[in-house]
Amino acid sequence: MAADERSTTTESTADRIIDALIRLDRASRRHTHILREKFGVTAPQIDALIALVKAKEPLALSALSRAIYLRESTTSGIVDRLVRDGLVTRERDPADRRVVRIGLSRAGLDLVRRLPEATKLGEVRRVAEQLPVAEARSFLATLEKILDRVENADSQNDSDAGSE
């Protein structure tokens, strides 16, 4: 394959990857809108509720943020709305009163039980689960490699901006 053919193929593939990620993001936004309409919560709020169910105990904000892959400031806003709606509680850690833990309320647990199985882009999950294991692992490895590089570039850009 000639160098210019490889370049064109690479650019075309890169563009298709970007387009696919944009389409996936749009599908996620539509899904969030549907969840908000039907259940009164957004997908990130559901992610937080599900993370609390999986943890089986109240979590510090930092731990919840890591579990749902969001910054603490973003997670804090999500928790504020969940507290307001009575779906989670904030509790002081008895061992260290400086630490606030987020716990699931009875209403939050009831809501999680009412949610459809596939709350994270249900159709994507269903299809991904049907992929052959080797194909799914290969796709995941590639996607994680792209995400790691993009996130590292974002971190580098953040630190470069702070040093100016």
C-alpha positions as CSV (number, residue, x, y, z in Angstrom):
1,M,0.0,0.0,0.0
2,A,1.4,3.4,-1.0
3,A,2.0,6.0,1.7
4,D,-0.7,8.3,0.4
5,E,-3.2,5.4,0.3
6,R,-2.4,4.6,3.9
7,S,-2.8,8.2,4.9
8,T,-6.1,8.5,3.2
9,T,-7.3,5.2,4.7
10,T,-6.1,6.2,8.2
11,E,-7.8,9.6,7.9
12,S,-11.0,8.1,6.6
13,T,-11.0,5.5,9.4
14,A,-10.2,8.2,12.0
15,D,-13.0,10.3,10.7
16,R,-15.4,7.3,10.9
17,I,-14.3,6.6,14.5
18,I,-15.0,10.2,15.4
19,D,-18.4,10.2,13.6
20,A,-19.3,6.9,15.4
21,L,-18.4,8.4,18.8
22,I,-20.5,11.5,18.0
23,R,-23.4,9.4,17.1
24,L,-23.0,7.4,20.3
25,D,-22.9,10.6,22.3
26,R,-26.1,11.8,20.6
27,A,-27.8,8.5,21.3
28,S,-26.7,8.8,24.9
29,R,-28.3,12.3,25.1
30,R,-31.5,11.0,23.6
31,H,-31.5,8.1,26.1
32,T,-31.0,10.6,29.0
33,H,-33.9,12.7,27.8
34,I,-36.1,9.6,27.7
35,L,-35.0,8.6,31.2
36,R,-35.7,12.1,32.5
37,E,-39.2,12.1,30.9
38,K,-40.1,8.6,32.2
39,F,-38.3,8.4,35.6
40,G,-37.5,12.1,36.5
41,V,-33.7,11.4,36.6
42,T,-30.9,11.7,34.2
43,A,-28.5,9.0,33.1
44,P,-25.6,10.4,35.3
45,Q,-28.0,10.4,38.3
46,I,-28.9,6.8,37.5
47,D,-25.3,5.9,37.2
48,A,-24.7,7.4,40.7
49,L,-27.7,5.5,42.1
50,I,-26.5,2.2,40.6
51,A,-23.0,2.8,41.9
52,L,-24.4,3.2,45.4
53,V,-26.4,0.0,45.1
54,K,-23.2,-1.9,43.9
55,A,-21.1,-0.4,46.7
56,K,-23.6,-1.7,49.3
57,E,-22.6,1.1,51.6
58,P,-22.5,4.9,51.6
59,L,-19.6,6.3,49.6
60,A,-17.5,9.4,50.0
61,L,-18.0,11.9,47.1
62,S,-14.5,11.1,45.8
63,A,-15.3,7.3,45.6
64,L,-18.6,8.0,44.0
65,S,-16.9,10.3,41.4
66,R,-14.4,7.6,40.5
67,A,-17.2,5.0,40.2
68,I,-19.1,7.1,37.7
69,Y,-16.1,8.6,35.9
70,L,-16.9,12.2,36.6
71,R,-15.1,15.0,38.4
72,E,-16.0,15.7,42.0
73,S,-17.5,19.0,41.2
74,T,-19.9,17.4,38.6
75,T,-20.7,14.6,41.0
76,S,-21.5,17.1,43.8
77,G,-24.1,18.7,41.6
78,I,-25.6,15.4,40.8
79,V,-25.7,14.4,44.5
80,D,-27.3,17.8,45.3
81,R,-30.2,17.1,43.0
82,L,-30.5,13.5,44.2
83,V,-30.6,14.7,47.8
84,R,-33.2,17.4,46.9
85,D,-35.4,14.7,45.3
86,G,-35.0,12.4,48.3
87,L,-33.2,9.7,46.4
88,V,-29.9,9.8,48.4
89,T,-28.8,11.0,51.8
90,R,-25.6,12.7,53.0
91,E,-24.3,11.3,56.3
92,R,-21.3,12.2,58.4
93,D,-18.8,9.4,58.8
94,P,-18.9,8.4,62.5
95,A,-15.2,7.6,62.5
96,D,-14.3,10.9,60.9
97,R,-16.8,13.7,61.1
98,R,-15.1,15.7,58.4
99,V,-16.0,13.0,55.8
100,V,-19.5,13.1,54.3
101,R,-20.8,9.9,52.8
102,I,-23.6,9.6,50.2
103,G,-26.1,6.8,50.9
104,L,-29.1,5.5,49.0
105,S,-32.5,6.3,50.5
106,R,-35.4,3.9,50.4
107,A,-36.9,6.0,47.5
108,G,-33.6,5.8,45.6
109,L,-33.5,2.0,46.0
110,D,-37.1,1.8,44.9
111,L,-36.4,3.8,41.8
112,V,-33.4,1.7,40.9
113,R,-35.6,-1.4,41.2
114,R,-38.1,0.2,38.8
115,L,-35.5,1.1,36.1
116,P,-35.3,-1.0,33.0
117,E,-32.3,-3.5,33.0
118,A,-30.5,-1.6,30.4
119,T,-30.2,2.0,31.6
120,K,-26.9,2.8,29.9
121,L,-27.9,3.0,26.3
122,G,-29.9,-0.2,26.5
123,E,-29.6,-1.2,22.9
124,V,-25.8,-0.7,22.9
125,R,-25.5,-2.9,26.0
126,R,-27.6,-5.6,24.5
127,V,-25.6,-5.6,21.2
128,A,-22.3,-5.5,23.0
129,E,-23.2,-8.5,25.2
130,Q,-24.0,-10.4,22.0
131,L,-20.6,-9.8,20.4
132,P,-18.1,-12.7,20.3
133,V,-15.9,-12.4,23.4
134,A,-12.7,-11.9,21.4
135,E,-14.3,-9.1,19.3
136,A,-15.7,-7.4,22.3
137,R,-12.4,-7.5,24.2
138,S,-10.5,-6.2,21.1
139,F,-13.0,-3.3,20.7
140,L,-12.8,-2.5,24.4
141,A,-9.0,-2.5,24.3
142,T,-8.9,-0.2,21.3
143,L,-11.5,2.2,22.8
144,E,-9.7,2.3,26.2
145,K,-6.4,3.1,24.3
146,I,-8.1,6.0,22.5
147,L,-9.7,7.3,25.7
148,D,-6.5,7.0,27.7
149,R,-4.6,9.0,25.1
150,V,-7.4,11.7,24.9
151,E,-7.6,11.9,28.6
152,N,-3.9,12.2,29.0
153,A,-3.8,14.9,26.3
154,D,-6.6,16.7,28.2
155,S,-4.6,16.5,31.5
156,Q,-1.5,17.8,29.7
157,N,-3.5,20.7,28.2
158,D,-4.9,21.5,31.6
159,S,-1.5,21.6,33.2
160,D,0.0,23.6,30.2
161,A,-2.8,26.2,30.6
162,G,-2.1,26.6,34.3
163,S,1.6,27.3,33.7
164,E,1.0,30.3,31.4
